[in-house]
Amino acid sequence: MKKFIKNSGFTLVEALMALVILSIAAAGLLLPFASSAEVQRQGCNETLAAKLASDLTEQIIATDFD
């Protein structure tokens, strides 16, 4: 007589495959956030450059050349 053993739970291979699929999905969801952080940093640098240029222009205009 053959004994049938009912295995419940996941095998190691199934758990690893689930982890790989979850990792790919998480990477797909986090990629836009990483690129938006770069765009935000670039925007902050451009804003700072515009402010510095404005301050310098005001300083040049306020300078008396007499």
C-alpha positions in Angstrom: 0.0 0.0 0.0 1.1 3.4 -0.9 0.9 6.1 1.7 -0.2 9.5 0.4 1.2 12.4 2.4 -0.5 15.7 1.9 2.0 18.4 2.0 0.8 21.8 3.0 2.8 25.0 2.6 5.3 26.3 0.0 8.4 24.7 -1.3 11.6 26.6 -1.4 11.4 27.0 -5.1 7.9 28.5 -4.9 9.0 30.9 -2.2 12.0 32.0 -4.3 9.9 32.5 -7.4 7.4 34.6 -5.4 10.2 36.7 -4.0 11.6 37.3 -7.5 8.2 38.3 -8.9 7.7 40.6 -5.9 11.1 42.2 -6.4 10.4 42.9 -10.0 7.0 44.5 -9.2 8.5 46.6 -6.4 11.3 47.8 -8.7 8.7 48.8 -11.3 6.8 50.8 -8.7 9.8 52.5 -7.2 11.5 53.6 -10.5 9.3 56.6 -11.1 9.9 57.9 -7.6 13.7 57.7 -8.1 13.5 59.6 -11.4 11.2 62.2 -9.9 13.8 62.8 -7.1 16.4 63.6 -9.7 14.0 66.0 -11.5 13.3 67.7 -8.2 17.0 68.1 -7.4 17.6 69.6 -10.9 14.6 72.0 -10.4 16.0 73.2 -7.0 19.4 73.8 -8.6 17.8 75.9 -11.4 15.8 77.9 -8.9 18.9 78.6 -6.9 20.7 79.7 -10.0 17.9 82.0 -11.1 17.8 83.6 -7.6 21.5 84.1 -7.6 21.4 85.7 -11.0 18.6 88.0 -9.9 20.5 89.1 -6.8 23.6 89.8 -8.9 21.5 91.8 -11.4 20.0 93.9 -8.6 23.4 94.5 -7.2 24.8 95.7 -10.5 21.8 98.0 -11.0 22.2 99.4 -7.5 25.9 100.2 -8.0 26.6 103.9 -8.5 29.2 104.3 -11.2 29.9 108.0 -10.5 
